[in-house]
Each structure stands twice: as C-alpha cells, then as structure tokens.
C-alpha cells in the first residue's frame, strides 16, 4: 500500500469555503430553507440558510518531478459525489494544473461565486502535494500548495516561483465576502494548527449561521502517517452524509464534523493519526459555525440545544505557519540534502578565462562509496538545431521542463554497481568496456538497450525515474545557455576537450591526440551548467529514435519516438574531428550496436520524496 508520511512535504488540501444565503428560493435541497430557532434570549427567530452552494475540487496527481499520487483521483471523485448528493448548485472539478493555471482556477471560482454573493456556500477542495519552507528571515515556516510542475523544494528559488503559499490561501479566506469559511486539510501540521477559537458557544443553528467563522480541520499532527487511500477522506464523506450529526437535530456543523472525524480516525488508526481543529485568530471571524443541510431539505424547528464543539488547539500560529504534507511512498528513500556543486567554467563562450561557479546538485548513493552526481537544470527555452546540416533543420524553439542530468558521463565503477542490481528486462555485463580500464573512466562498448536497462535498474532500486535524456534535453544541457557551435565558443582546443585535432580544422585547435577516453572531468572545464565532457571523450546515447531532420519534432523537450531501429547519438567521441562535436551535431547508431566509442549519461525526472 502506498503511504503518505505527513511530516514529509505532501498535502491533501480540502479548502472548504462556506458562504451564507440571503434571499430568494432554490430548487436545490437545503438552499433557501428557512430555519426557526430560539435566540439567546429565548425569542423565536427565523433565518434562511445558504442561497447557493458551489464546489471546486482539484486533484494534483500526475506530478512531473514530485512522486506521483494516485490517491487524489479517488478523493476528488468521492468528494464530488457527496456534494452532488447534497444538492450543490454546481460542482466543478479539475486535475493536474500547473502553477499559474492553478492560481487562476482558484481566483476564477472565487470571483464567480464568492465576491458578490455573500450568502453562497463555496467548497474549494485541493488534493495533492504540499511543502514547507522557512521564511527569508528564518522566523517562521511557510506552507505551500505544490502544483504538478513545481520542482523539488531543495531548489528553493525555482520552487518558490511555482508553489502557492498558504499566505495566499489565507488572503483568499480573509478577502472573500462571506461569513463562513471551512478549510479541510488531509495533511499534518508541525505543532498546533491555528489560533485558538473562543469557548463561548452560540445556543443554536441560527446563531451559528448569523456569526462569521474561519474553521480548519487537518487530518493529523506532525510526524504522523496516513494511507494514500485516505482514511481521513472516508470519514469526512461519511460525516457529511449525516453520521456526524451528533445532536440528531438533522444538521451537521463544522465542529460536529471535526469531532466525528477526530474520534473515528484516531480510533481506527489506533492513535497513529489524530486530526486537529482550530480557527483563524481574528475575533470577528470565529463566532459562528458552518452548517451542512438536512438531507431532505425540510424546514426544521430547532431548539436551543447547542452542538458539542470540540476544543481547538490554542497555538498562536497562523495558517501560513502550518507545515502541510502529503506523500505517496513506495520504495522512496529519504531525500539527500542538495548542496552547491562547485565547478570551473569559462567566463563566457568567447573567453579562455576560467571562473568558479556553483550549481544545485545532489549525489545518488550507489553503494560501496560510489556516487552519481546530478545537476539541476531549470525550465528553459532555446533554439534547437542549426542551418548548417540538413539533419539539424529546421531550427525551432523548444521549451524544456526542469530536470536533473549527470554532471559526468557514467563511469565504469557506476556501471558495475548498477549492473549488480536486480534485472528488469535484460542481462548486463559487469565490465563491458574494451578500451582503457579505470573506475573513473567513462563506460563504453554498451548498446542503447543496455543503457536503457541501466536506467531501469537504477529507477527500480531508487524509486525515481531515471532515463536517457531526450535529444532536446541533451542539446539544451550541452549548450549551457549559449548559441555558439560549442559551449566554449566557436572553436575548441584539446586542453579542455578530448577529440582528434586537425591542423586544417576551422573548429578545433591543434594539440595532442589522446586516442582514448580520459577520466571524467579530468580536463577541468565544465560548461556554464556545470556539465563536463558534453563535447568529445565518448559519444552519448540519447533516448530518441532516428529521424532524418526535425520536421514534426516535439517542441516540449519530450522524447521523440519512432519506428526506426536506430537511435540518436550526441556529443561525438575522442576519435572525431571538432566539426562533429558541436552542440547541434547528430549521429545515429543501430540500438543493438556496441563499440568502444559510445557511452551515455542519465537524467532524472522524478524527484526524491520529501
């Protein structure tokens, strides 16, 4: 069973914004119902319930870089069903929205139903990953909703561009023009949730309806784990359907729902999961209680018996301080801490002056002291191809999503470590190289299929998605934000690139012809991304099938499949002249072919679970 450790960074957020009804009748169950009740002074009063009820339910499941979550798909279906049973005027759903579209979706729904209709009931339900980062002053935690295109939280600057802060959600809650707002998070929080709600209880449903509130229910406390088949969501749905009517008055209030969920989830998980309840600290936003309608929509005469509120946590924290977490975990290991990878490059593509730079990077531990270093590359756009060779045309703009790529070509030591892992499809030789032997020399004499098997075994062992780079990803990485023939300018020299020099070459300077691979990174100069030996040394398999040119090629950086038995090879080898080592140069080999000139490097698209 998939598990969601709640103190990791993953979130099922049910943002339930409940807004009141004023006037007019509704054909829907519960809408427009008038309730008679006794006020604090024993006087009979009458109030209309919600005018209209609307739900927006969003599930984030198919993450590009975070662990994929199967649970939210079921959560969305079940929550949609229960609100349709309640007779909501409209239930809208959406799935797998990137950051900007997710923000726009929230805002459109709120503007449509929550700004000029103060008596509506709104429900905003978000199911997906969440994360927490420290504020810039290090004084508080800031929770984030994680859209499907967000990078790892370790890549902090890039993550903050995509994530939606709980500060933003809190701003939505305060600005919406209604009295009642209920947020439900199927996630855990570090410590107590929000500021304490006062213990003074209104005497009846009518008083709950008249007074404003911002209520919050979470599925657990810090350091707890919930199943991806959400126990919390199951009890939430049962409670809304009527089981949470603890006073048997025909209504389910938010506080009743919280008490019902807390008791049942805690009992059913034997204390492993303990839902929490609280409100915003604002005195003007904590007097009421949200109300779900009786199933038959009849007008009810309610006595003065109050509903039993559970006491919320009394922490002075605000919503934005909450740590929101939801993670589906299979064989995921704890994420290693990303650090700065320092490297030497040239100051620009037309300079020979070395400079020190750093990149965000982490190392995959392959055992026995063998590490695989990967460098993070952010989203980007670039012009792929050239007008020099027919197979490099037409030049087109390609958008590449962020990913990790090996800082170096895969070494013989790394190959041995992974070849000893359990087989996925085919057998792997433990020592395939036919050239010079050495742990830090690039592995060669491997077929495309064997390189694919290497990636499959690494993926199976780590739970992360390793593969060969797409041709677009490889060229984006090789260019390093340059537009010249090489990452180092229009010409290369043997001092920094391992190739076959030629005196008459227009692209390469004269020098020593080594006639064999060199140890990874040993020539000392990386491109501006921190990637070594993208030109020369050994040629590198990529994932794409052979196509004669770029007519019809994808523009999103994805792998271009096809029926050809040949695969693309990039970068050129130590036996090629400089002209065949350029960032745009393409070669092709039969996928079963093995020779001492061709190796590979890997990319990783599924980030480590937080």
C-alpha positions in Angstrom: 0.0 0.0 0.0 1.2 3.5 -0.8 1.8 5.6 2.3 1.8 9.3 2.9 4.2 10.4 5.7 2.6 13.6 6.9 5.7 15.1 8.2 7.2 14.9 4.7 6.1 17.5 2.3 2.8 16.3 0.9 -0.6 17.6 1.1 -4.2 16.8 0.5 -5.9 20.2 1.0 -9.7 20.5 1.2 -10.2 24.1 1.2 -13.9 24.4 2.1 -15.1 27.9 1.8 -18.7 28.1 3.1 -20.7 31.2 2.4 -24.2 32.2 3.6 -27.6 32.6 1.9 -29.7 35.8 2.0 -32.7 35.8 -0.3 -34.6 34.0 -3.0 -35.7 30.4 -3.2 -33.7 27.5 -4.7 -34.8 24.3 -6.3 -31.9 22.5 -4.7 -32.1 20.5 -1.5 -31.3 22.8 1.5 -30.9 26.0 -0.4 -33.3 28.7 0.7 -34.6 26.6 3.6 -35.8 28.8 6.5 -34.9 27.8 10.0 -36.9 28.7 13.1 -34.8 28.8 16.3 -34.7 30.4 19.7 -32.0 33.0 20.3 -30.0 33.7 23.4 -32.9 35.5 25.0 -35.4 32.7 24.3 -37.0 34.6 21.5 -38.1 32.7 18.3 -36.3 33.8 15.2 -36.2 32.7 11.6 -33.2 32.7 9.2 -32.7 31.5 5.7 -29.9 29.0 5.0 -27.5 29.2 2.1 -28.7 30.7 -1.1 -26.5 28.7 -3.4 -23.8 26.1 -3.0 -20.8 25.6 -5.3 -17.8 23.4 -5.2 -14.4 23.4 -6.9 -12.5 20.2 -6.5 -8.9 20.0 -7.7 -6.7 16.9 -7.7 -3.0 17.1 -8.4 -1.8 13.6 -9.2 0.5 13.4 -12.2 3.5 15.3 -10.9 6.4 15.9 -13.2 9.1 16.0 -10.5 7.5 15.0 -7.3 6.3 11.5 -6.5 3.1 10.8 -8.4 -0.1 10.5 -6.2 -2.8 8.0 -7.2 -5.0 8.9 -4.2 -6.3 12.4 -5.2 -8.1 11.0 -8.2 -10.3 8.9 -6.0 -10.6 11.6 -3.4 -11.9 14.1 -6.0 -14.5 11.5 -7.3 -15.8 10.7 -3.8 -15.9 14.3 -2.6 -17.7 15.4 -5.8 -20.2 12.6 -5.3 -21.1 13.6 -1.7 -21.6 17.3 -2.6 -23.8 16.3 -5.6 -25.8 14.2 -3.2 -26.2 17.3 -1.0 -27.7 19.1 -4.0 -25.0 21.6 -4.7 -25.9 24.0 -7.5 -22.6 23.2 -9.3 -19.6 21.0 -8.6 -16.6 21.8 -10.8 -13.5 19.6 -11.0 -10.0 20.0 -12.4 -6.9 17.8 -12.5 -3.2 18.3 -12.8 -2.9 22.1 -13.1 0.5 23.8 -13.4 1.2 26.7 -11.0 -0.2 29.6 -12.9 -3.3 27.8 -14.1 -3.9 26.6 -10.5 -3.8 30.1 -9.2 -6.1 31.3 -12.0 -8.5 28.5 -11.3 -8.8 29.4 -7.6 -9.3 33.0 -8.4 -11.9 32.5 -11.1 -14.0 30.3 -8.9 -13.8 32.8 -6.0 -14.7 35.7 -8.3 -17.5 33.8 -9.9 -19.3 32.7 -6.7 -17.7 34.3 -3.6 -17.2 38.0 -4.1 -20.7 39.4 -4.9 -22.8 36.6 -3.4 -22.3 36.8 0.4 -24.8 34.1 1.1 -23.5 31.3 -1.0 -21.8 28.2 0.2 -18.5 27.6 -1.5 -16.3 24.5 -1.3 -12.7 24.5 -2.6 -11.0 21.1 -2.3 -7.4 20.6 -3.2 -5.8 17.2 -3.2 -2.1 16.9 -3.8 1.4 17.6 -2.6 2.3 20.3 0.0 5.6 21.6 1.2 7.1 23.9 3.9 10.0 26.3 3.6 11.4 28.8 6.1 10.7 32.4 5.6 13.6 34.6 4.4 14.1 35.9 8.0 14.1 32.3 9.3 11.5 33.2 11.9 8.5 31.2 10.6 7.5 28.3 8.3 5.6 29.0 5.2 3.3 26.3 3.8 2.9 25.7 0.0 0.4 24.0 -2.2 2.5 22.2 -4.8 1.3 22.3 -8.4 2.2 19.5 -10.8 5.0 21.4 -12.5 6.8 22.5 -9.3 10.5 21.4 -8.9 11.9 20.0 -5.7 11.8 22.1 -2.6 15.6 21.9 -2.3 15.7 24.0 -5.5 14.3 26.8 -3.3 14.4 29.7 -5.7 12.7 27.8 -8.5 10.2 26.1 -6.2 9.0 29.4 -4.8 8.2 30.6 -8.3 5.8 27.7 -8.7 4.4 26.9 -5.3 1.3 28.6 -3.9 1.8 29.9 -0.4 -0.6 29.4 2.5 -0.2 33.1 2.9 -2.0 33.4 -0.4 -4.7 31.0 0.7 -5.1 32.9 3.9 -5.5 36.1 1.9 -8.3 34.5 -0.2 -10.0 33.4 3.1 -10.0 36.9 4.6 -11.0 38.7 1.4 -13.9 36.5 0.4 -17.1 38.3 1.1 -18.9 35.7 3.2 -19.3 34.8 6.8 -18.3 31.2 6.8 -15.1 29.6 5.7 -14.1 26.0 6.5 -10.7 24.7 5.4 -10.1 20.9 5.5 -6.6 19.7 5.0 -5.8 16.0 4.6 -2.3 16.7 5.9 -0.3 17.1 9.0 0.9 20.3 10.7 4.0 20.9 12.7 2.6 21.6 16.2 -0.9 23.1 16.6 -2.7 24.5 13.7 -4.0 28.0 14.2 -5.0 30.5 16.9 -7.5 29.4 19.5 -11.2 29.7 19.0 -13.1 31.1 21.9 -15.0 28.6 24.1 -18.3 30.7 24.1 -20.8 28.7 22.1 -23.9 30.0 20.4 -27.1 28.3 21.6 -28.5 27.1 18.2 -28.1 26.7 14.5 -29.5 30.2 13.8 -26.8 31.8 15.9 -24.1 29.7 14.2 -25.4 30.9 10.8 -25.5 34.6 11.8 -22.0 34.8 13.0 -18.8 34.6 10.9 -16.1 31.9 11.2 -12.9 30.6 9.6 -12.6 27.0 10.7 -9.9 24.4 10.0 -9.7 20.7 10.2 -6.5 18.8 9.5 -6.0 15.0 9.1 -3.2 14.7 11.5 -0.4 16.1 13.6 3.3 16.3 12.8 5.3 13.1 12.4 2.2 11.0 11.6 1.5 8.9 8.5 -1.8 8.4 6.6 -2.5 5.9 3.8 -2.8 7.1 0.3 -6.2 5.5 0.3 -7.3 8.3 2.7 -8.9 7.2 5.9 -9.5 10.9 6.7 -11.4 11.4 3.4 -13.5 8.4 4.0 -14.7 9.6 7.4 -15.1 13.1 6.0 -17.5 11.8 3.4 -19.4 9.7 5.9 -19.7 12.6 8.2 -21.1 14.9 5.6 -23.6 12.2 4.7 -25.1 12.5 8.2 -23.1 10.4 10.5 -21.6 13.5 12.1 -25.0 14.8 13.2 -24.0 14.2 16.8 -27.0 16.1 18.3 -29.5 14.3 16.0 -31.0 17.7 15.0 -30.8 17.0 11.3 -27.8 19.2 10.7 -24.0 18.6 10.5 -21.9 21.6 11.7 -18.3 22.1 11.1 -17.5 21.5 14.7 -19.5 18.3 14.8 -17.7 17.1 11.6 -14.4 17.8 13.3 -15.3 15.9 16.4 -16.7 13.0 14.4 -13.6 12.8 12.1 -11.2 13.1 15.0 -12.7 10.4 17.1 -13.2 7.9 14.3 -9.8 8.4 12.5 -8.0 8.3 15.8 -9.8 5.1 16.9 -9.4 3.4 13.5 -5.7 4.1 13.3 -5.2 3.3 17.0 -3.8 6.8 17.6 -1.4 6.8 14.6 -3.4 9.7 13.0 -5.1 12.4 15.1 -6.9 15.1 13.2 -6.7 18.6 14.5 -9.2 21.5 14.7 -8.9 25.3 15.0 -9.8 28.7 13.7 -8.1 31.9 12.5 -7.2 34.2 15.4 -9.3 37.2 14.3 -12.0 37.9 16.9 -14.5 38.9 14.2 -14.1 35.6 12.3 -14.6 33.0 15.0 -18.1 33.3 16.4 -20.1 31.0 14.1 -20.1 27.5 12.8 -20.6 26.2 9.3 -23.8 24.2 8.8 -24.5 21.4 6.3 -28.1 20.8 5.5 -30.6 18.1 6.4 -30.8 15.5 3.7 -34.5 16.1 2.9 -34.4 19.9 2.8 -37.4 20.2 5.2 -37.8 23.4 7.3 -36.7 22.4 10.8 -37.8 24.0 14.1 -34.6 23.9 16.2 -34.5 24.2 19.9 -31.8 25.9 21.9 -29.6 22.9 22.5 -26.1 23.8 21.3 -24.0 21.5 19.2 -21.0 20.0 21.1 -17.9 21.8 19.8 -14.5 20.2 20.3 -11.9 22.5 21.7 -9.4 23.6 19.1 -5.7 23.8 19.6 -4.5 27.0 21.3 -1.4 27.8 19.3 -0.9 31.4 18.2 0.3 30.2 14.8 -1.3 31.4 11.6 -2.3 29.5 8.6 0.9 30.3 6.8 3.0 28.8 9.6 1.4 25.4 9.0 3.5 22.5 7.7 1.4 20.8 5.1 2.4 17.3 4.0 1.1 14.5 1.8 3.4 11.9 0.2 2.8 8.7 -1.6 5.8 6.4 -0.8 6.7 3.1 -2.4 10.4 2.4 -2.1 11.5 6.0 -1.9 14.5 6.7 0.3 14.9 9.8 2.4 16.0 12.7 0.2 19.7 13.6 0.4 20.3 17.2 1.1 21.0 19.2 -2.0 24.1 21.2 -2.0 26.1 23.6 -4.1 28.3 21.8 -6.7 31.3 24.0 -7.4 32.9 23.8 -10.8 35.2 25.6 -13.1 34.0 27.0 -16.4 34.9 29.8 -18.8 33.7 33.4 -18.1 31.8 33.4 -21.4 31.7 31.5 -24.7 34.3 33.7 -26.3 36.8 33.7 -23.4 39.6 31.5 -22.2 39.5 32.8 -18.7 38.4 30.2 -16.1 35.9 31.2 -13.4 34.4 29.4 -10.4 30.6 28.8 -10.4 28.2 26.6 -8.5 25.0 24.7 -9.3 22.4 22.9 -7.3 23.2 19.2 -7.2 22.8 16.0 -5.3 24.5 12.7 -5.3 22.8 9.3 -5.7 24.5 6.8 -3.5 25.1 3.6 -5.5 26.8 1.8 -2.5 30.4 1.0 -1.7 31.3 4.6 -1.8 30.2 5.1 -5.4 28.2 8.2 -6.1 26.3 9.5 -9.1 26.2 13.3 -9.2 23.4 15.0 -10.9 23.0 18.8 -11.6 19.6 20.6 -11.6 18.6 22.4 -14.8 15.7 24.9 -14.5 12.9 25.3 -17.1 14.2 26.9 -20.2 13.6 27.7 -23.9 16.3 27.6 -26.6 16.6 27.4 -30.4 17.3 23.8 -31.2 19.2 22.8 -34.4 21.1 24.7 -36.9 21.1 25.7 -40.6 24.5 24.0 -41.2 23.5 20.4 -41.8 20.3 19.0 -43.3 19.5 16.7 -40.3 19.7 19.7 -38.0 16.9 21.6 -39.7 14.5 23.3 -39.3 15.7 25.4 -36.3 12.8 25.6 -33.8 12.2 26.9 -30.3 11.9 24.2 -27.8 10.6 24.5 -24.2 12.3 22.2 -21.7 10.9 21.4 -18.3 13.3 21.3 -15.3 15.2 18.1 -14.8 18.4 16.6 -13.3 21.3 15.4 -15.6 24.5 13.7 -14.8 27.4 16.1 -14.3 29.6 13.5 -15.9 29.3 10.5 -18.3 28.5 7.2 -16.5 31.7 5.6 -15.3 32.9 2.1 -15.3 32.5 1.9 -11.5 29.0 3.3 -11.6 28.2 0.7 -14.3 29.4 -2.2 -12.2 27.4 -1.0 -9.2 24.1 -0.8 -11.1 24.7 -3.9 -13.2 24.7 -5.9 -9.9 21.2 -4.7 -9.2 18.2 -7.0 -9.9 17.4 -7.5 -13.6 14.5 -5.6 -15.1 14.4 -6.8 -18.8 17.8 -7.9 -20.0 21.2 -9.1 -18.5 24.0 -6.6 -18.2 27.8 -7.4 -18.5 29.6 -6.2 -15.4 32.7 -5.0 -17.3 31.8 -4.2 -20.9 34.5 -1.6 -21.7 37.0 -2.6 -24.4 39.3 0.4 -24.1 41.3 1.6 -21.1 40.2 0.3 -17.7 39.6 2.6 -14.7 36.8 3.3 -12.2 36.6 7.0 -13.3 36.8 6.3 -17.0 33.5 6.5 -18.9 31.9 3.2 -19.6 31.7 2.3 -23.3 31.0 -0.6 -25.5 27.4 -0.7 -24.4 24.3 -0.8 -26.6 21.4 1.6 -26.4 19.3 -1.3 -24.9 21.9 -1.9 -22.2 21.9 1.8 -21.4 18.1 1.7 -21.0 18.4 -1.4 -18.8 20.9 0.6 -16.6 18.4 3.4 -16.2 15.6 0.9 -15.5 17.6 -0.9 -12.7 18.5 2.5 -11.2 14.9 3.5 -11.3 13.7 0.3 -9.7 16.3 0.5 -6.9 15.7 4.1 -6.0 12.0 4.6 -6.8 12.9 7.6 -9.0 12.6 7.9 -12.8 15.9 7.7 -14.4 16.3 7.5 -18.2 18.4 8.5 -21.1 18.0 12.2 -21.9 15.7 13.2 -24.8 17.6 14.7 -27.7 16.2 18.1 -26.8 17.2 17.8 -23.2 20.7 16.8 -24.2 21.2 19.7 -26.6 19.7 22.2 -24.0 22.2 20.8 -21.4 25.2 20.8 -23.9 24.6 24.4 -25.0 24.7 25.8 -21.4 22.7 28.9 -22.5 25.0 29.6 -25.5 24.2 29.9 -29.1 27.7 29.2 -30.5 28.9 25.9 -32.0 30.2 24.8 -28.7 29.6 25.7 -25.1 33.0 27.3 -25.1 32.6 29.4 -28.3 33.0 28.8 -32.0 36.2 26.7 -31.5 37.6 24.2 -29.1 41.1 23.2 -28.1 42.4 19.8 -26.8 43.3 21.3 -23.5 39.7 21.3 -22.5 38.0 18.8 -24.9 39.1 15.3 -25.8 38.9 15.0 -29.6 41.0 14.4 -32.7 42.8 17.6 -33.6 43.4 18.5 -37.2 45.7 21.3 -38.4 43.3 22.5 -41.1 40.2 22.5 -38.8 38.2 25.6 -38.6 36.5 24.5 -35.4 39.3 22.9 -33.4 42.8 23.9 -32.4 45.9 21.7 -32.8 47.3 19.7 -29.9 47.7 16.2 -28.5 45.6 13.4 -29.9 45.0 11.1 -26.9 43.2 8.4 -28.9 41.4 7.1 -25.8 38.9 8.4 -23.2 40.1 10.4 -20.3 38.7 10.3 -16.7 35.5 12.1 -16.3 36.0 15.8 -15.6 39.8 15.5 -15.7 40.2 18.2 -18.3 38.9 20.6 -15.7 36.5 22.8 -17.6 32.7 22.3 -17.4 30.1 24.3 -19.4 28.1 27.0 -17.7 25.6 24.5 -16.3 28.4 22.5 -14.5 28.4 19.6 -17.0 31.7 18.0 -18.1 32.7 16.3 -21.4 29.5 17.2 -23.3 31.8 17.6 -26.3 34.0 14.6 -27.1 35.5 11.9 -24.8 32.8 9.3 -25.5 29.8 9.8 -27.6 26.5 9.5 -25.7 23.3 7.6 -26.4 20.0 9.6 -26.1 16.5 8.3 -25.9 15.2 9.4 -29.3 14.7 7.3 -32.4 16.3 8.4 -35.6 14.5 11.0 -37.7 16.1 12.4 -40.8 15.5 16.0 -39.6 13.4 18.0 -37.2 10.2 18.2 -39.3 7.4 17.3 -36.9 9.7 17.1 -33.9 8.1 17.8 -30.5 8.6 21.3 -29.1 8.2 20.4 -25.4 11.5 18.7 -24.9 10.0 15.2 -24.8 11.4 12.0 -26.2 10.7 11.6 -30.0 9.8 8.0 -30.6 9.6 6.3 -33.9 9.8 3.0 -35.8 13.5 3.3 -36.7 15.8 0.7 -35.3 18.4 3.4 -35.0 18.9 5.8 -32.0 20.4 9.2 -31.8 24.0 9.6 -30.5 25.2 13.0 -29.4 28.4 14.8 -28.4 31.0 12.9 -30.6 33.9 10.8 -29.4 37.6 11.2 -28.9 38.2 9.9 -32.4 36.1 12.5 -34.2 37.3 15.9 -35.5 35.9 19.0 -33.8 33.4 19.7 -36.6 31.4 16.6 -35.4 31.4 17.5 -31.7 29.3 20.7 -31.9 26.2 21.2 -29.6 23.8 20.6 -32.6 25.7 17.7 -34.3 23.8 14.5 -34.6 24.9 10.9 -35.2 22.9 7.7 -35.4 23.6 4.0 -34.5 21.7 0.8 -34.5 20.3 0.4 -31.0 22.0 -3.0 -30.6 25.4 -1.7 -31.7 28.3 -1.8 -29.2 31.6 -0.1 -29.7 34.4 1.4 -27.7 33.4 5.0 -28.6 29.9 5.3 -27.2 28.7 5.7 -23.6 26.0 7.8 -22.0 24.8 10.0 -19.1 21.5 9.8 -17.3 18.7 12.2 -16.5 16.3 12.0 -13.5 12.8 13.4 -13.8 11.1 12.1 -10.6 12.5 13.9 -7.6 13.1 12.5 -4.2 10.1 12.3 -1.8 10.2 14.9 0.9 
